[in-house]
Amino acid sequence: MSESISTLAKADRETPDGSPVRRRRRMKSPYPTWFFLPAAALYIVFFAVPTFASFYFSLTRWTLFDSTFIGFDNFVQFFAEPQLIQGFVNTFIFGFLTSALKVVIGLALALLLTSQIIARGYLRSVTFFPVLVSTIGVGITFKVLLDPFGGMVNTVLEWFGVVGPGWLTDPQLALFSVALVEVWKGVGIACLIFIAGIVAIPQEYFEAARVDGAGSWKMFRTITLPLVRPATVTVIILSLIGGLRSFDLVWAMTKGGPGFSSDVIASVIYKQYQAGFYGLSTAGNVVLFLVVTAIMVPIWVILNRKQVEA
């Protein structure tokens, strides 16, 4: 019986003239690859080419019509700018402060908006709405609201007998006022990511914890917080990159003032561009790119390594 089965199998693998049949390799269709080509073309044209071009033009003194190679003179001059150190310090304060607040407030809002509360869907929409508003529009609006003379915020404080400070005119408060507005505008994205992470947690874990007598705080500490870690890493990375590269909100609200108290690296670069020092401002962009990369790559590696180990 076994010999007949093997004979039939062999016959299936042979052609009528006795030669073996070669299995045809299925050609993998290139059709899905075409879907990547438009995105790849846009990436190359609008990101890769300008990035590499900026490295070259940072070593030149250039205008729209010609360029002269000058080596590292632009970088030497850029680091000699008096407001650069203040810009670096402000950038780090702004980036890390806004990132931390977005993580904490975004997680708190996500916990609230995934609980059984009235009008939960409406509140989610309200929380996300500031993300959809133009950053320049938000900056101009809050510049009016925080005006120390006649602004709505200080007017309301006067009703309660409190003298409002110069939110955007006090050098000690200007940067922090802009940072709070940035948190208000961007916390919706953080909240949305945390909501996605929380609803993905299997409910069986919470049911088992309730059976064991665990309270809300213990369930949050032992179930929600560890399992929402991927969302936390995503929020930290996105918000920190956005904070370190922030420019439009700072410029719309304070233009780096008063003095240099709220200047960030991006605003220092823009001021050089306004003055006509295009090569110098390009060198500043390269410095900003390298600084953000040097900060974010180690943070990304550390966070993802801990995530894998967990």
C-alpha positions in Angstrom: 0.0 0.0 0.0 2.8 2.4 0.9 4.6 1.6 -2.3 1.6 2.4 -4.4 1.1 5.8 -2.6 4.7 6.7 -3.2 4.4 5.7 -6.9 1.3 7.9 -7.4 3.1 10.8 -5.7 6.1 10.4 -7.9 3.8 10.2 -11.0 2.3 13.5 -10.0 5.7 15.1 -9.9 6.7 13.9 -13.4 5.7 14.9 -16.8 4.4 12.4 -19.4 7.9 12.0 -20.8 9.3 11.1 -17.3 11.1 14.4 -16.6 10.5 16.0 -13.2 8.1 18.9 -12.9 9.7 22.2 -11.7 7.6 24.1 -9.3 6.8 27.6 -10.5 7.9 30.3 -8.2 5.1 32.7 -7.6 6.2 36.2 -8.7 5.4 38.7 -6.0 3.3 41.4 -7.4 4.9 44.8 -7.4 1.5 46.5 -7.3 1.4 47.3 -3.6 4.8 49.0 -3.9 3.3 51.7 -6.1 1.3 52.9 -3.1 4.5 54.0 -1.4 5.9 55.9 -4.3 3.9 59.1 -3.9 4.7 59.3 -0.2 8.4 58.6 -0.9 8.5 61.2 -3.6 7.0 63.8 -1.3 9.4 62.9 1.5 12.4 63.2 -0.7 11.4 66.5 -2.3 10.1 68.3 0.8 12.3 66.8 3.5 15.4 64.9 2.4 16.6 67.3 -0.3 16.1 70.5 1.8 17.7 68.8 4.8 20.9 67.9 2.9 20.9 71.2 1.0 20.7 73.1 4.3 23.9 71.4 5.5 25.7 72.8 2.5 24.2 76.2 2.6 25.0 76.5 6.3 28.7 76.6 5.1 28.1 79.5 2.7 27.1 83.1 2.6 24.2 83.0 0.2 21.4 85.0 -1.3 18.6 84.0 -3.7 21.1 84.5 -6.6 24.5 83.4 -5.5 26.5 81.7 -2.7 30.0 81.9 -1.4 31.6 79.0 0.5 33.0 80.3 3.9 33.4 77.1 5.9 32.3 77.1 9.5 32.3 80.9 9.9 28.5 80.9 10.2 28.6 78.5 13.1 31.3 80.5 14.9 29.2 83.6 14.5 26.0 81.9 15.5 27.5 80.7 18.8 28.8 84.1 19.4 25.3 85.6 19.4 24.6 87.0 22.9 21.0 85.7 23.0 21.9 82.2 21.9 22.6 80.8 25.4 19.4 82.3 26.7 17.6 80.8 23.7 19.0 77.3 24.5 18.0 77.5 28.1 14.5 78.7 27.2 14.1 76.0 24.6 15.0 73.3 27.1 12.7 74.8 29.8 9.8 75.2 27.3 10.2 71.7 25.8 10.5 69.7 29.0 7.9 71.7 30.9 5.2 71.4 28.2 6.0 67.7 27.6 5.7 66.9 31.3 2.4 68.8 31.7 0.9 67.2 28.6 1.7 63.8 29.9 0.2 64.4 33.4 -2.8 66.4 32.3 -3.4 64.3 29.2 -3.5 61.1 31.3 -5.7 62.6 33.9 -8.2 63.8 31.3 -8.1 60.4 29.5 -8.9 58.7 32.8 -11.8 61.0 33.3 -13.1 60.7 29.7 -13.0 56.9 29.8 -15.0 56.7 32.9 -18.8 56.6 33.1 -19.6 60.3 33.1 -22.4 62.3 31.6 -21.8 63.8 28.1 -18.5 61.9 27.7 -18.5 62.2 23.9 -19.1 65.9 24.0 -16.4 66.5 26.5 -14.0 64.5 24.4 -14.8 66.8 21.5 -14.3 69.9 23.6 -10.9 68.6 24.8 -9.7 67.9 21.3 -11.1 71.2 19.8 -8.0 73.4 20.5 -5.8 71.1 18.5 -7.8 72.0 15.4 -7.4 75.8 15.8 -4.6 77.6 14.1 -1.6 78.1 16.3 -1.2 81.7 15.1 -4.9 82.4 15.9 -4.5 80.9 19.4 -1.4 83.0 20.0 -3.1 86.3 18.9 -6.2 85.5 20.9 -4.3 84.8 24.2 -2.1 87.8 23.6 -5.3 89.9 23.8 -6.7 87.9 26.7 -3.4 88.2 28.7 -2.9 91.8 28.1 -2.0 93.4 31.4 -4.1 96.5 30.6 -7.7 95.6 29.9 -7.1 91.9 29.1 -10.0 89.6 30.1 -7.9 87.5 32.4 -6.7 90.4 34.5 -10.1 92.0 34.4 -11.7 88.9 35.9 -9.0 88.8 38.6 -9.8 92.4 39.5 -13.4 91.4 40.2 -11.9 89.2 43.1 -9.6 91.9 44.3 -6.5 90.4 42.7 -4.0 92.5 40.8 -3.1 90.5 37.7 0.6 90.3 36.7 2.0 91.2 33.3 1.7 87.7 31.9 3.6 88.5 28.7 5.4 91.7 29.7 7.1 90.4 32.9 10.4 88.7 31.9 9.9 86.2 34.7 6.5 85.1 33.5 6.5 85.5 29.7 8.0 82.1 28.8 5.8 80.2 31.3 2.7 82.0 30.1 3.4 80.8 26.5 4.2 77.3 27.8 0.8 77.1 29.5 -1.0 78.2 26.3 1.0 75.5 24.4 -0.2 72.9 26.9 -3.8 74.1 26.6 -3.6 73.8 22.8 -1.7 70.5 22.5 -3.0 68.5 25.5 -5.9 67.2 23.3 -3.6 65.0 21.2 -2.0 63.6 24.4 -5.4 62.9 25.8 -6.5 61.2 22.6 -3.5 58.9 22.5 -4.0 58.0 26.2 -7.7 57.3 25.6 -6.7 54.8 22.8 -4.3 53.1 25.2 -6.7 52.9 28.0 -9.6 51.4 26.0 -7.3 48.8 24.6 -6.7 47.3 28.0 -8.7 44.1 28.5 -11.5 44.7 31.0 -10.9 41.2 32.5 -7.9 42.7 34.3 -10.0 45.2 36.1 -12.7 42.7 36.9 -10.2 40.3 38.4 -8.7 43.2 40.4 -12.2 44.1 41.8 -12.8 40.5 42.8 -9.5 40.6 44.7 -10.7 43.8 46.5 -8.4 46.3 44.7 -9.4 50.0 44.9 -9.3 52.6 42.1 -5.8 53.8 43.0 -4.4 50.3 43.1 -5.9 49.4 39.8 -4.5 52.6 38.3 -1.0 51.9 39.7 -0.8 48.2 38.9 -2.9 47.9 35.7 -3.6 51.1 33.9 -0.2 52.8 34.3 2.0 49.8 33.2 -0.3 48.9 30.3 -0.6 52.4 29.0 3.2 52.7 28.8 3.3 52.6 25.0 1.0 55.5 24.8 3.0 57.4 27.4 6.2 56.9 25.3 4.4 58.2 22.2 3.2 61.3 24.0 6.6 62.0 25.5 8.3 61.7 22.2 5.8 63.8 20.2 5.4 66.5 22.8 9.1 66.9 23.4 9.9 67.2 19.7 7.2 69.8 19.3 8.3 71.7 22.4 12.0 71.8 21.4 11.0 73.0 17.9 8.3 75.4 19.0 8.3 78.8 17.2 4.9 80.0 15.9 3.2 80.3 19.3 6.2 82.1 20.9 6.4 84.5 18.0 2.7 85.2 17.9 2.5 86.0 21.6 5.8 87.6 22.6 8.2 87.7 19.6 10.8 86.5 22.0 10.3 89.4 24.4 10.4 91.2 26.6 14.1 91.5 25.7 15.3 87.9 25.1 13.4 86.4 28.1 11.1 84.2 26.0 13.4 83.6 23.0 13.8 80.0 21.9 16.4 78.7 19.4 13.8 78.9 16.5 13.0 82.6 17.2 16.7 83.4 17.4 17.1 81.8 14.0 14.1 83.7 12.6 15.5 87.0 13.8 18.8 86.3 11.9 16.7 85.6 8.8 14.8 88.8 9.2 18.1 90.7 9.3 19.2 89.2 6.0 21.8 86.8 7.4 20.5 83.8 5.4 23.6 81.6 5.8 23.7 82.4 9.5 20.1 81.4 10.0 20.6 78.2 7.9 23.5 77.3 10.3 21.1 77.9 13.2 18.6 75.5 11.6 21.3 72.8 11.3 22.2 73.4 15.0 18.6 73.0 16.0 18.3 69.8 14.0 21.4 68.3 15.6 20.3 69.4 19.1 16.8 67.9 18.7 18.3 64.7 17.3 21.0 64.4 20.0 18.3 64.8 22.7 15.5 62.6 21.2 17.5 59.6 19.9 18.8 58.6 23.4 15.4 59.3 25.0 13.7 57.2 22.4 16.2 54.3 22.8 15.9 54.4 26.6 12.1 54.5 26.7 11.7 51.7 24.1 14.4 49.6 25.8 12.5 49.8 29.1 9.3 49.1 27.3 10.7 45.9 25.9 12.2 44.8 29.2 8.9 45.4 31.0 
